[in-house]
Amino acid sequence: MLKWALIFFVISIVAGVLGFTGIAAGSAALAKILFFVAIALFVIFLVLGLTVFKAIK
């Protein structure tokens, strides 16, 4: 998911440099959403992994 966020960020930068401001804003917003979803999933799985590890041990 972070890979897709990085791809949309690069698309946003390239579109902004070329003057396509609508596409740049859209892909930047999508990259931001994907980044925060990836961080949220990381935190959720980190907490679940730590709790399951303690339950098994």
BELFENDA-V809404 format. One record per residue. N is the residue number from 1. PHI is phi in whole degrees, 0 to 359 (NA if undefined). Layout:
n,phi
N,PHI
N,PHI
This chain:
n,phi
1,NA
2,294
3,297
4,293
5,297
6,294
7,297
8,292
9,295
10,295
11,300
12,297
13,296
14,296
15,294
16,294
17,293
18,278
19,97
20,271
21,290
22,294
23,293
24,296
25,293
26,295
27,287
28,292
29,295
30,294
31,296
32,294
33,296
34,298
35,296
36,289
37,294
38,295
39,294
40,297
41,296
42,298
43,295
44,299
45,290
46,295
47,295
48,297
49,296
50,289
51,285
52,292
53,299
54,290
55,290
56,285
57,288
